[in-house]
Amino acid sequence: MKKNHKKNIQPDSQPIRKSFFKRLPSLRRRQTEGKQKKPRTHQRVNETILGGVEKQALNWLAPRIPAGITPDHLTGLGLLASVLIFISYWLTTQDSRFLWLASFGFVLNWFGDSLDGTVARYRKKERPKYGYFVDHSADSISQVLIFMGLGLSPYLRFEIAAIALIGYLLLSVHIFLTTYIAGTFRLSYLHLGPTEIRLVAILTNAAVFFVGRPVVNIFGKAFTIYDLVCVFFSLLFFGVYIVFTVRQALMLAESDRQLVEQPLSKAPRPQVQVSKG
């Protein structure tokens, strides 16, 4: 009777195993497709001084952009504008009037960089992964070009420009990490964002053009107007990066601690077997 029982079980179990393993690749494919269809979203936080006015301007401009101009074209315009800024600052070694061309480049950079995402959202043609990657890749190149151009001008020391660039890039890395971990994409810190920094650059260009290149001696070292402005923003970038990085790390540590402790508190206590003897 035992031998017959085993023979009856084996023929029934093998087809079930074979059918399961045949279906396994399709199940994995469905899971992968499901993950691709649902890209991670993040919450945008923009609490800048000019945020309200800027939002109204972008919402007014978006419907008026010709249909033939795509968000990719606007991203490219922002990148080309940063090339214009780099060349303009470099040419100020020959003529200070190129400062006005650099200021015009900042306006074009704002137009392309700020409007590409707004146009995509207005036309309901958002590409979350592609748009996020391309937009911020172009932004990183723009930041390098702008600060390096300033460092090559006669108004800012190259080492100060490099330090300011490092601080800005560190802050950008913090923003990208926070977006991935916490799902919050911050466009502003201390009510300042890229638009406010562009405006400061334009105003500084105008001041330098009319006032010239006055020098202030501090601790025996000469500093120009642009030197002082960039030193201030460098300290701001590094300070914000350190404070917000430490704060975010402490919040994540507390969150992970709660996740570790929660399953332990809810898990049933193991039953201890007492040997009879």
MIDOSE-1310 file (N, C-alpha, C; in nm, 2 decimals, decimal comma, always signed):
residues 277
mkkn	+0,08/-0,12/+0,00/+0,00/+0,00/+0,00/+0,09/+0,13/+0,00; +0,20/+0,13/+0,07/+0,29/+0,24/+0,07/+0,34/+0,27/-0,06; +0,39/+0,17/-0,14/+0,45/+0,19/-0,27/+0,34/+0,25/-0,37; +0,22/+0,20/-0,36/+0,12/+0,26/-0,45/+0,09/+0,40/-0,42
hkkn	+0,09/+0,44/-0,29/+0,07/+0,57/-0,25/+0,17/+0,67/-0,31; +0,30/+0,63/-0,31/+0,41/+0,71/-0,36/+0,39/+0,73/-0,51; +0,36/+0,63/-0,58/+0,34/+0,63/-0,72/+0,23/+0,73/-0,76; +0,13/+0,74/-0,68/+0,01/+0,83/-0,71/+0,05/+0,97/-0,69
iqpd	+0,14/+1,00/-0,60/+0,18/+1,14/-0,57/+0,27/+1,20/-0,67; +0,37/+1,12/-0,71/+0,48/+1,17/-0,80/+0,43/+1,23/-0,93; +0,34/+1,16/-1,01/+0,29/+1,21/-1,13/+0,22/+1,34/-1,12; +0,15/+1,37/-1,00/+0,07/+1,49/-0,98/+0,16/+1,61/-0,95
sqpi	+0,27/+1,58/-0,87/+0,35/+1,69/-0,82/+0,45/+1,75/-0,93; +0,49/+1,67/-1,02/+0,59/+1,71/-1,12/+0,53/+1,81/-1,22; +0,40/+1,80/-1,27/+0,35/+1,90/-1,36/+0,33/+2,03/-1,29; +0,29/+2,03/-1,16/+0,27/+2,15/-1,09/+0,41/+2,23/-1,08
rksf	+0,52/+2,16/-1,05/+0,65/+2,22/-1,04/+0,69/+2,28/-1,18; +0,67/+2,20/-1,28/+0,70/+2,25/-1,42/+0,62/+2,37/-1,46; +0,49/+2,37/-1,43/+0,41/+2,48/-1,47/+0,45/+2,61/-1,39; +0,49/+2,59/-1,26/+0,53/+2,70/-1,18/+0,65/+2,77/-1,24
fkrl	+0,75/+2,68/-1,27/+0,88/+2,74/-1,32/+0,86/+2,80/-1,46; +0,76/+2,75/-1,54/+0,74/+2,81/-1,67/+0,67/+2,95/-1,65; +0,59/+2,96/-1,55/+0,53/+3,09/-1,53/+0,62/+3,19/-1,45; +0,72/+3,15/-1,39/+0,81/+3,23/-1,31/+0,87/+3,35/-1,39
pslr	+0,92/+3,33/-1,52/+0,98/+3,44/-1,59/+0,87/+3,55/-1,62; +0,75/+3,50/-1,65/+0,64/+3,60/-1,69/+0,60/+3,68/-1,56; +0,60/+3,61/-1,44/+0,57/+3,68/-1,32/+0,68/+3,79/-1,29; +0,80/+3,75/-1,31/+0,91/+3,85/-1,29/+0,90/+3,97/-1,39
rrqt	+0,86/+3,94/-1,51/+0,85/+4,04/-1,61/+0,73/+4,14/-1,58; +0,62/+4,08/-1,53/+0,51/+4,17/-1,49/+0,55/+4,26/-1,37; +0,63/+4,21/-1,27/+0,67/+4,29/-1,16/+0,76/+4,40/-1,21; +0,85/+4,37/-1,30/+0,94/+4,47/-1,36/+0,87/+4,58/-1,43
egkq	+0,77/+4,54/-1,52/+0,69/+4,63/-1,59/+0,61/+4,72/-1,50; +0,56/+4,66/-1,39/+0,48/+4,74/-1,29/+0,57/+4,85/-1,23; +0,69/+4,81/-1,20/+0,78/+4,91/-1,14/+0,82/+5,02/-1,23; +0,83/+4,99/-1,36/+0,87/+5,09/-1,46/+0,75/+5,19/-1,49
kkpr	+0,63/+5,14/-1,47/+0,51/+5,23/-1,50/+0,49/+5,33/-1,39; +0,55/+5,30/-1,27/+0,52/+5,39/-1,16/+0,65/+5,45/-1,11; +0,70/+5,56/-1,18/+0,82/+5,62/-1,14/+0,80/+5,70/-1,01; +0,91/+5,71/-0,93/+0,90/+5,78/-0,80/+0,88/+5,93/-0,82
thqr	+0,79/+5,98/-0,74/+0,75/+6,12/-0,75/+0,81/+6,19/-0,63; +0,83/+6,32/-0,64/+0,88/+6,40/-0,52/+0,80/+6,52/-0,51; +0,81/+6,58/-0,39/+0,74/+6,70/-0,36/+0,83/+6,82/-0,38; +0,79/+6,92/-0,46/+0,88/+7,04/-0,48/+0,85/+7,14/-0,38
vnet	+0,96/+7,19/-0,32/+0,95/+7,30/-0,22/+1,02/+7,42/-0,27; +0,95/+7,53/-0,29/+1,01/+7,65/-0,34/+0,95/+7,77/-0,26; +1,03/+7,81/-0,16/+0,99/+7,92/-0,07/+1,09/+8,03/-0,08; +1,11/+8,08/-0,20/+1,21/+8,18/-0,22/+1,14/+8,32/-0,21
ilgg	+1,23/+8,42/-0,20/+1,18/+8,56/-0,19/+1,09/+8,60/-0,32; +1,14/+8,56/-0,43/+1,08/+8,59/-0,56/+0,99/+8,47/-0,61; +0,97/+8,37/-0,53/+0,89/+8,25/-0,57/+0,75/+8,28/-0,62; +0,68/+8,37/-0,55/+0,54/+8,40/-0,60/+0,54/+8,47/-0,73
vekq	+0,62/+8,57/-0,74/+0,63/+8,65/-0,87/+0,68/+8,56/-0,98; +0,78/+8,48/-0,95/+0,83/+8,39/-1,06/+0,73/+8,29/-1,10; +0,65/+8,23/-1,01/+0,55/+8,14/-1,05/+0,45/+8,20/-1,14; +0,40/+8,32/-1,11/+0,31/+8,39/-1,19/+0,36/+8,41/-1,33
alnw	+0,49/+8,46/-1,34/+0,55/+8,48/-1,47/+0,56/+8,36/-1,55; +0,60/+8,25/-1,49/+0,62/+8,12/-1,56/+0,48/+8,07/-1,61; +0,38/+8,08/-1,52/+0,25/+8,03/-1,57/+0,19/+8,12/-1,68; +0,23/+8,24/-1,69/+0,19/+8,33/-1,79/+0,26/+8,30/-1,92
lapr	+0,39/+8,27/-1,91/+0,47/+8,24/-2,03/+0,44/+8,10/-2,09; +0,42/+8,00/-2,01/+0,40/+7,87/-2,06/+0,30/+7,85/-2,17; +0,18/+7,91/-2,16/+0,09/+7,89/-2,27/+0,12/+7,96/-2,40; +0,22/+8,06/-2,38/+0,25/+8,14/-2,50/+0,38/+8,10/-2,57
ipag	+0,44/+7,99/-2,52/+0,55/+7,93/-2,59/+0,50/+7,86/-2,72; +0,56/+7,88/-2,84/+0,51/+7,81/-2,96/+0,52/+7,66/-2,94; +0,43/+7,59/-3,01/+0,42/+7,45/-2,99/+0,54/+7,38/-3,05; +0,61/+7,44/-3,14/+0,73/+7,38/-3,20/+0,85/+7,38/-3,10
itpd	+0,84/+7,46/-3,00/+0,95/+7,47/-2,90/+0,92/+7,37/-2,78; +1,00/+7,28/-2,77/+0,98/+7,17/-2,67/+1,06/+7,20/-2,54; +1,03/+7,13/-2,43/+1,11/+7,15/-2,31/+1,26/+7,12/-2,33; +1,29/+7,03/-2,41/+1,43/+7,00/-2,44/+1,50/+7,12/-2,51
hltg	+1,43/+7,19/-2,59/+1,48/+7,31/-2,65/+1,51/+7,42/-2,55; +1,42/+7,43/-2,45/+1,44/+7,53/-2,34/+1,56/+7,49/-2,25; +1,57/+7,36/-2,22/+1,69/+7,31/-2,15/+1,82/+7,34/-2,22; +1,82/+7,32/-2,35/+1,94/+7,35/-2,43/+1,96/+7,50/-2,44
lgll	+1,86/+7,58/-2,44/+1,88/+7,73/-2,43/+1,94/+7,77/-2,30; +1,90/+7,71/-2,19/+1,96/+7,74/-2,06/+2,11/+7,71/-2,06; +2,14/+7,59/-2,12/+2,28/+7,55/-2,13/+2,37/+7,64/-2,22; +2,31/+7,68/-2,33/+2,38/+7,77/-2,43/+2,40/+7,91/-2,36
asvl	+2,30/+7,95/-2,28/+2,31/+8,08/-2,21/+2,43/+8,08/-2,11; +2,45/+7,96/-2,05/+2,57/+7,95/-1,95/+2,70/+7,96/-2,03; +2,70/+7,91/-2,15/+2,82/+7,92/-2,24/+2,85/+8,07/-2,27; +2,74/+8,14/-2,30/+2,74/+8,28/-2,33/+2,80/+8,36/-2,21
ifis	+2,75/+8,32/-2,09/+2,80/+8,39/-1,96/+2,95/+8,36/-1,95; +2,99/+8,24/-1,97/+3,13/+8,21/-1,95/+3,22/+8,29/-2,05; +3,18/+8,30/-2,18/+3,26/+8,38/-2,27/+3,25/+8,53/-2,24; +3,14/+8,58/-2,20/+3,13/+8,72/-2,16/+3,22/+8,76/-2,05
ywlt	+3,22/+8,68/-1,94/+3,31/+8,71/-1,83/+3,45/+8,70/-1,87; +3,48/+8,61/-1,95/+3,62/+8,59/-2,00/+3,66/+8,72/-2,08; +3,57/+8,77/-2,17/+3,60/+8,88/-2,25/+3,61/+9,01/-2,18; +3,56/+9,01/-2,05/+3,57/+9,14/-1,97/+3,72/+9,18/-1,95
tqds	+3,81/+9,09/-1,97/+3,95/+9,12/-1,96/+3,99/+9,22/-2,07; +3,91/+9,23/-2,18/+3,93/+9,32/-2,29/+3,84/+9,45/-2,28; +3,72/+9,43/-2,23/+3,62/+9,54/-2,23/+3,52/+9,51/-2,12; +3,50/+9,60/-2,03/+3,40/+9,58/-1,92/+3,26/+9,58/-1,97
rflw	+3,23/+9,63/-2,09/+3,09/+9,63/-2,14/+3,04/+9,49/-2,16; +3,13/+9,39/-2,17/+3,08/+9,25/-2,18/+3,00/+9,20/-2,05; +3,01/+9,28/-1,95/+2,93/+9,25/-1,83/+2,78/+9,25/-1,86; +2,74/+9,34/-1,95/+2,60/+9,35/-1,98/+2,56/+9,23/-2,06
lasf	+2,65/+9,18/-2,14/+2,62/+9,05/-2,22/+2,61/+8,94/-2,12; +2,69/+8,94/-2,02/+2,68/+8,83/-1,92/+2,55/+8,84/-1,84; +2,50/+8,96/-1,81/+2,37/+8,98/-1,75/+2,26/+8,93/-1,84; +2,27/+8,96/-1,97/+2,17/+8,91/-2,06/+2,17/+8,76/-2,06
gfvl	+2,29/+8,70/-2,05/+2,30/+8,55/-2,05/+2,23/+8,49/-1,92; +2,24/+8,57/-1,81/+2,16/+8,52/-1,69/+2,01/+8,52/-1,71; +1,96/+8,62/-1,79/+1,82/+8,63/-1,82/+1,78/+8,51/-1,90; +1,86/+8,48/-2,01/+1,83/+8,37/-2,10/+1,84/+8,23/-2,02
nwfg	+1,94/+8,23/-1,93/+1,95/+8,10/-1,85/+1,83/+8,08/-1,76; +1,78/+8,19/-1,70/+1,66/+8,17/-1,62/+1,54/+8,13/-1,71; +1,53/+8,19/-1,82/+1,42/+8,17/-1,91/+1,42/+8,02/-1,95; +1,53/+7,96/-1,99/+1,53/+7,82/-2,04/+1,53/+7,73/-1,92
dsld	+1,60/+7,75/-1,81/+1,61/+7,66/-1,70/+1,48/+7,65/-1,62; +1,42/+7,77/-1,60/+1,30/+7,77/-1,52/+1,17/+7,73/-1,60; +1,17/+7,75/-1,73/+1,05/+7,73/-1,81/+1,04/+7,59/-1,86; +1,15/+7,52/-1,87/+1,14/+7,38/-1,94/+1,04/+7,29/-1,86
gtva	+1,05/+7,29/-1,73/+0,96/+7,20/-1,65/+0,82/+7,25/-1,65; +0,81/+7,39/-1,65/+0,67/+7,45/-1,64/+0,60/+7,41/-1,77; +0,67/+7,42/-1,89/+0,60/+7,39/-2,02/+0,57/+7,25/-2,02; +0,65/+7,16/-1,97/+0,62/+7,01/-1,97/+0,50/+6,98/-1,89
ryrk	+0,49/+7,05/-1,77/+0,37/+7,02/-1,69/+0,25/+7,08/-1,75; +0,26/+7,20/-1,81/+0,14/+7,26/-1,87/+0,09/+7,18/-1,99; +0,18/+7,12/-2,07/+0,14/+7,04/-2,18/+0,11/+6,90/-2,15; +0,12/+6,87/-2,02/+0,10/+6,73/-1,97/+0,19/+6,63/-2,04
kerp	+0,31/+6,67/-2,07/+0,41/+6,58/-2,13/+0,53/+6,56/-2,04; +0,51/+6,54/-1,92/+0,62/+6,52/-1,82/+0,69/+6,38/-1,84; +0,82/+6,39/-1,83/+0,90/+6,26/-1,83/+0,98/+6,27/-1,70; +0,93/+6,22/-1,59/+0,99/+6,24/-1,46/+1,14/+6,20/-1,45
kygy	+1,17/+6,08/-1,50/+1,31/+6,03/-1,49/+1,40/+6,10/-1,59; +1,36/+6,11/-1,71/+1,44/+6,17/-1,82/+1,46/+6,32/-1,79; +1,34/+6,39/-1,76/+1,35/+6,53/-1,73/+1,44/+6,56/-1,61; +1,42/+6,49/-1,50/+1,50/+6,51/-1,38/+1,65/+6,50/-1,41
fvdh	+1,69/+6,39/-1,48/+1,83/+6,36/-1,51/+1,89/+6,46/-1,60; +1,82/+6,49/-1,72/+1,88/+6,58/-1,82/+1,88/+6,72/-1,76; +1,78/+6,77/-1,69/+1,77/+6,90/-1,64/+1,89/+6,93/-1,54; +1,91/+6,84/-1,45/+2,01/+6,87/-1,35/+2,15/+6,84/-1,40
sads	+2,16/+6,75/-1,50/+2,29/+6,74/-1,56/+2,33/+6,87/-1,63; +2,24/+6,93/-1,70/+2,26/+7,06/-1,77/+2,29/+7,16/-1,67; +2,22/+7,16/-1,55/+2,24/+7,26/-1,45/+2,38/+7,25/-1,39; +2,43/+7,13/-1,37/+2,57/+7,11/-1,32/+2,67/+7,17/-1,41
isqv	+2,66/+7,14/-1,54/+2,75/+7,20/-1,64/+2,74/+7,35/-1,64; +2,62/+7,41/-1,63/+2,60/+7,55/-1,63/+2,67/+7,61/-1,51; +2,66/+7,55/-1,39/+2,73/+7,60/-1,27/+2,88/+7,61/-1,29; +2,94/+7,50/-1,35/+3,08/+7,50/-1,37/+3,12/+7,62/-1,46
lifm	+3,05/+7,63/-1,57/+3,08/+7,73/-1,67/+3,07/+7,87/-1,61; +2,97/+7,90/-1,54/+2,95/+8,04/-1,48/+3,06/+8,07/-1,38; +3,08/+7,98/-1,29/+3,18/+8,01/-1,19/+3,33/+8,02/-1,24; +3,35/+7,93/-1,34/+3,48/+7,94/-1,40/+3,50/+8,06/-1,49
glgl	+3,39/+8,11/-1,55/+3,40/+8,23/-1,63/+3,43/+8,35/-1,54; +3,36/+8,35/-1,42/+3,38/+8,46/-1,32/+3,53/+8,45/-1,28; +3,58/+8,33/-1,26/+3,72/+8,32/-1,21/+3,82/+8,37/-1,31; +3,79/+8,36/-1,44/+3,88/+8,41/-1,55/+3,86/+8,56/-1,57
spyl	+3,76/+8,62/-1,51/+3,74/+8,77/-1,53/+3,84/+8,84/-1,44; +3,86/+8,97/-1,46/+3,95/+9,05/-1,37/+3,88/+9,09/-1,24; +3,76/+9,05/-1,22/+3,68/+9,10/-1,10/+3,68/+9,00/-0,99; +3,72/+8,88/-1,01/+3,71/+8,77/-0,91/+3,83/+8,68/-0,91
rfei	+3,89/+8,66/-0,80/+4,00/+8,56/-0,79/+3,95/+8,42/-0,83; +4,04/+8,35/-0,90/+4,00/+8,22/-0,95/+3,98/+8,12/-0,83; +4,06/+8,13/-0,73/+4,05/+8,04/-0,61/+3,92/+8,06/-0,54; +3,87/+8,19/-0,53/+3,75/+8,22/-0,46/+3,63/+8,16/-0,55
aaia	+3,64/+8,18/-0,68/+3,54/+8,12/-0,77/+3,53/+7,97/-0,75; +3,65/+7,91/-0,74/+3,65/+7,76/-0,73/+3,59/+7,72/-0,60; +3,62/+7,79/-0,49/+3,56/+7,75/-0,36/+3,41/+7,77/-0,36; +3,36/+7,88/-0,42/+3,22/+7,90/-0,43/+3,15/+7,79/-0,51
ligy	+3,22/+7,75/-0,62/+3,16/+7,64/-0,70/+3,15/+7,51/-0,62; +3,26/+7,48/-0,55/+3,25/+7,36/-0,46/+3,14/+7,36/-0,36; +3,12/+7,48/-0,30/+3,00/+7,49/-0,21/+2,87/+7,48/-0,28; +2,86/+7,53/-0,40/+2,73/+7,52/-0,47/+2,70/+7,38/-0,51
llls	+2,81/+7,31/-0,56/+2,79/+7,17/-0,60/+2,76/+7,08/-0,48; +2,82/+7,10/-0,36/+2,79/+7,03/-0,24/+2,65/+7,04/-0,20; +2,60/+7,17/-0,21/+2,46/+7,19/-0,18/+2,37/+7,12/-0,28; +2,41/+7,11/-0,41/+2,33/+7,04/-0,51/+2,33/+6,89/-0,48
vhif	+2,44/+6,84/-0,44/+2,44/+6,69/-0,40/+2,35/+6,67/-0,29; +2,35/+6,76/-0,19/+2,26/+6,74/-0,07/+2,11/+6,74/-0,12; +2,08/+6,83/-0,22/+1,94/+6,84/-0,27/+1,90/+6,71/-0,34; +2,00/+6,65/-0,42/+1,97/+6,53/-0,49/+1,95/+6,41/-0,40
ltty	+2,03/+6,40/-0,29/+2,02/+6,29/-0,20/+1,89/+6,30/-0,12; +1,86/+6,42/-0,08/+1,73/+6,44/+0,00/+1,61/+6,41/-0,09; +1,62/+6,44/-0,22/+1,51/+6,41/-0,31/+1,49/+6,26/-0,32; +1,60/+6,18/-0,32/+1,59/+6,04/-0,34/+1,55/+5,97/-0,20
iagt	+1,60/+6,02/-0,09/+1,58/+5,95/+0,04/+1,44/+6,00/+0,10; +1,42/+6,13/+0,10/+1,30/+6,18/+0,17/+1,18/+6,21/+0,07; +1,21/+6,22/-0,06/+1,10/+6,25/-0,16/+1,07/+6,40/-0,16; +1,16/+6,48/-0,11/+1,14/+6,63/-0,11/+1,25/+6,70/-0,19
frls	+1,21/+6,77/-0,29/+1,30/+6,84/-0,38/+1,30/+6,99/-0,34; +1,40/+7,03/-0,27/+1,40/+7,17/-0,22/+1,47/+7,26/-0,32; +1,40/+7,36/-0,37/+1,46/+7,46/-0,46/+1,51/+7,58/-0,39; +1,49/+7,59/-0,25/+1,53/+7,71/-0,18/+1,58/+7,67/-0,04
ylhl	+1,68/+7,75/+0,01/+1,73/+7,74/+0,14/+1,74/+7,89/+0,19; +1,69/+7,91/+0,31/+1,69/+8,05/+0,37/+1,62/+8,15/+0,28; +1,52/+8,10/+0,21/+1,44/+8,18/+0,11/+1,52/+8,23/-0,01; +1,63/+8,16/-0,04/+1,71/+8,19/-0,15/+1,72/+8,07/-0,24
gpte	+1,72/+8,10/-0,38/+1,72/+8,00/-0,47/+1,80/+8,04/-0,59; +1,81/+7,96/-0,70/+1,89/+8,00/-0,82/+1,84/+8,14/-0,88; +1,71/+8,17/-0,88/+1,67/+8,29/-0,93/+1,73/+8,41/-0,86; +1,73/+8,40/-0,73/+1,78/+8,51/-0,64/+1,93/+8,53/-0,67
irlv	+2,00/+8,42/-0,68/+2,15/+8,42/-0,71/+2,17/+8,49/-0,85; +2,09/+8,45/-0,94/+2,11/+8,52/-1,08/+2,09/+8,67/-1,06; +1,99/+8,71/-0,99/+1,96/+8,85/-0,97/+2,07/+8,92/-0,90; +2,13/+8,86/-0,80/+2,25/+8,92/-0,73/+2,36/+8,93/-0,83
ailt	+2,39/+8,84/-0,92/+2,49/+8,84/-1,02/+2,47/+8,96/-1,11; +2,34/+8,98/-1,16/+2,31/+9,09/-1,25/+2,34/+9,22/-1,18; +2,29/+9,24/-1,06/+2,31/+9,36/-0,98/+2,46/+9,39/-0,96; +2,53/+9,28/-0,93/+2,68/+9,30/-0,91/+2,75/+9,34/-1,03
naav	+2,71/+9,28/-1,15/+2,76/+9,32/-1,28/+2,74/+9,47/-1,30; +2,62/+9,52/-1,27/+2,59/+9,66/-1,29/+2,68/+9,75/-1,20; +2,69/+9,71/-1,08/+2,77/+9,79/-0,98/+2,92/+9,79/-1,02; +2,97/+9,68/-1,06/+3,11/+9,67/-1,11/+3,13/+9,76/-1,23
ffvg	+3,04/+9,76/-1,32/+3,05/+9,84/-1,45/+3,06/+9,99/-1,42; +2,97/+10,03/-1,33/+2,96/+10,18/-1,30/+3,07/+10,22/-1,20; +3,10/+10,14/-1,10/+3,19/+10,18/-0,99/+3,33/+10,15/-1,03; +3,35/+10,04/-1,11/+3,49/+10,00/-1,15/+3,53/+9,89/-1,07
rpvv	+3,66/+9,89/-1,03/+3,72/+9,77/-0,96/+3,78/+9,82/-0,83; +3,70/+9,88/-0,74/+3,76/+9,92/-0,61/+3,81/+9,80/-0,53; +3,91/+9,83/-0,45/+3,97/+9,72/-0,37/+3,95/+9,75/-0,22; +3,91/+9,65/-0,14/+3,90/+9,67/+0,00/+4,01/+9,58/+0,07
nifg	+4,09/+9,64/+0,16/+4,20/+9,56/+0,23/+4,14/+9,50/+0,36; +4,14/+9,37/+0,37/+4,10/+9,30/+0,49/+4,21/+9,21/+0,53; +4,26/+9,23/+0,65/+4,37/+9,15/+0,71/+4,49/+9,14/+0,61; +4,51/+9,26/+0,55/+4,63/+9,27/+0,46/+4,61/+9,21/+0,32
kaft	+4,49/+9,17/+0,29/+4,46/+9,12/+0,15/+4,36/+9,20/+0,08; +4,38/+9,22/-0,05/+4,29/+9,30/-0,13/+4,17/+9,22/-0,18; +4,05/+9,27/-0,16/+3,93/+9,21/-0,21/+3,85/+9,30/-0,30; +3,80/+9,25/-0,41/+3,71/+9,33/-0,49/+3,57/+9,31/-0,45
iydl	+3,48/+9,39/-0,52/+3,34/+9,37/-0,48/+3,29/+9,23/-0,51; +3,33/+9,17/-0,62/+3,29/+9,03/-0,66/+3,36/+8,93/-0,56; +3,48/+8,96/-0,51/+3,54/+8,87/-0,42/+3,46/+8,87/-0,29; +3,41/+8,98/-0,24/+3,33/+8,98/-0,12/+3,20/+8,92/-0,13
vcvf	+3,14/+8,94/-0,25/+3,01/+8,87/-0,27/+3,02/+8,72/-0,28; +3,12/+8,67/-0,35/+3,14/+8,53/-0,36/+3,19/+8,47/-0,23; +3,27/+8,54/-0,15/+3,30/+8,49/-0,02/+3,18/+8,47/+0,07; +3,09/+8,57/+0,07/+2,97/+8,56/+0,14/+2,88/+8,44/+0,10
fsll	+2,87/+8,42/-0,03/+2,79/+8,31/-0,08/+2,86/+8,18/-0,05; +2,99/+8,17/-0,06/+3,06/+8,05/-0,03/+3,04/+8,01/+0,12; +3,05/+8,10/+0,21/+3,02/+8,07/+0,35/+2,87/+8,03/+0,37; +2,78/+8,09/+0,29/+2,64/+8,05/+0,30/+2,62/+7,91/+0,25
ffgv	+2,68/+7,88/+0,13/+2,67/+7,74/+0,08/+2,72/+7,63/+0,17; +2,84/+7,65/+0,22/+2,90/+7,55/+0,31/+2,82/+7,54/+0,44; +2,78/+7,66/+0,50/+2,70/+7,66/+0,62/+2,57/+7,59/+0,61; +2,49/+7,62/+0,50/+2,36/+7,55/+0,48/+2,39/+7,40/+0,46
yivf	+2,49/+7,36/+0,38/+2,52/+7,22/+0,35/+2,54/+7,15/+0,48; +2,63/+7,20/+0,57/+2,66/+7,13/+0,70/+2,54/+7,12/+0,79; +2,47/+7,23/+0,81/+2,36/+7,23/+0,90/+2,24/+7,14/+0,85; +2,20/+7,15/+0,73/+2,09/+7,07/+0,68/+2,13/+6,92/+0,66
tvrq	+2,26/+6,89/+0,63/+2,30/+6,76/+0,62/+2,30/+6,69/+0,76; +2,35/+6,76/+0,86/+2,35/+6,70/+0,99/+2,21/+6,68/+1,04; +2,12/+6,78/+1,02/+1,98/+6,77/+1,06/+1,91/+6,65/+0,99; +1,93/+6,64/+0,86/+1,87/+6,53/+0,78/+1,92/+6,39/+0,83
alml	+2,05/+6,38/+0,86/+2,11/+6,26/+0,91/+2,05/+6,22/+1,04; +2,03/+6,32/+1,13/+1,97/+6,29/+1,26/+1,82/+6,24/+1,25; +1,75/+6,30/+1,15/+1,61/+6,26/+1,13/+1,61/+6,12/+1,07; +1,70/+6,09/+0,98/+1,70/+5,95/+0,92/+1,74/+5,85/+1,03
aesd	+1,83/+5,89/+1,11/+1,87/+5,79/+1,22/+1,76/+5,76/+1,31; +1,68/+5,86/+1,35/+1,56/+5,84/+1,43/+1,46/+5,76/+1,36; +1,44/+5,79/+1,23/+1,34/+5,71/+1,16/+1,38/+5,57/+1,15; +1,50/+5,54/+1,12/+1,55/+5,40/+1,11/+1,54/+5,33/+1,24
rqlv	+1,57/+5,40/+1,35/+1,56/+5,34/+1,48/+1,42/+5,30/+1,51; +1,32/+5,38/+1,48/+1,18/+5,34/+1,50/+1,14/+5,22/+1,41; +1,19/+5,22/+1,29/+1,16/+5,10/+1,20/+1,22/+4,97/+1,26; +1,34/+4,98/+1,32/+1,40/+4,86/+1,38/+1,33/+4,82/+1,50
eqpl	+1,29/+4,91/+1,59/+1,22/+4,88/+1,71/+1,08/+4,84/+1,70; +1,01/+4,89/+1,60/+0,87/+4,86/+1,58/+0,84/+4,71/+1,55; +0,91/+4,64/+1,46/+0,88/+4,50/+1,44/+0,91/+4,42/+1,56; +1,01/+4,46/+1,64/+1,05/+4,38/+1,76/+0,94/+4,39/+1,87
skap	+0,88/+4,51/+1,88/+0,77/+4,52/+1,98/+0,65/+4,45/+1,94; +0,62/+4,44/+1,81/+0,50/+4,38/+1,77/+0,51/+4,23/+1,75; +0,63/+4,18/+1,74/+0,66/+4,04/+1,71/+0,62/+3,95/+1,84; +0,56/+3,84/+1,82/+0,52/+3,75/+1,93/+0,64/+3,70/+2,00
rpqv	+0,63/+3,68/+2,13/+0,74/+3,63/+2,20/+0,76/+3,48/+2,17; +0,88/+3,44/+2,15/+0,91/+3,30/+2,12/+0,87/+3,21/+2,24; +0,81/+3,09/+2,21/+0,77/+3,00/+2,31/+0,90/+2,91/+2,35; +0,92/+2,91/+2,48/+1,03/+2,84/+2,53/+0,99/+2,70/+2,57
qvsk	+1,05/+2,60/+2,51/+1,02/+2,46/+2,55/+1,10/+2,42/+2,67; +1,02/+2,37/+2,76/+1,09/+2,32/+2,89/+1,10/+2,17/+2,88; +1,21/+2,12/+2,89/+1,23/+1,97/+2,88/+1,17/+1,91/+3,01; +1,11/+1,80/+2,98/+1,05/+1,72/+3,09/+1,15/+1,63/+3,14
g	+1,17/+1,64/+3,27/+1,26/+1,54/+3,32/+1,26/+1,54/+3,47
